Amino acid sequence: MSYIEDSLSTGEEIREIFEFHWVAKLPMILWFVLLITFPLAIWEWLKLRNTEMGVTNKRVILKTGIISRHSDEMKISSIETVEIEQGIMGRILGFGMVKVTGKGISDLVFTRIDDPMNVKRKIESIEPAKD
């Protein structure tokens, strides 16, 4: 069971799980090709495998960590802006960074994410849940 599924509260439902773009796997592939750095390829694979990004009807979630766990979460009602950052290659290939800014100084950053415009739309279309 994933962290996001495991951490759902009463009445909370997963709306979308976000995926990395295939470009995020390039460092792992490069390390794998250079057989000497095979452990680095495994490390990159584990980092990608153990990162979860998603949105529920109550919050936006980013979980990272291979052995330890670090999670950043923001209530939907606390979101002020959802920004997209894409370079030229990101525009051409369809990947980028999505930054969710909340009240105060908190923010969540999804990097190398697939179809950032769709991710922005999904986050902004969630109506805050009635608690």
Secondary structure, DSSP 8 states (H G I E B T S, - for coil): --HHHHT--TT--EEEEE-B-GGGGHHHHHHHHSGGGHHHHHHHHHHHHT-EEEEESSEEEEEE-SSS-EEEEEEGGGEEEEEEE--HHHHHHTEEEEEEEESTT-EEEEEEEE-HHHHHHHHHT------
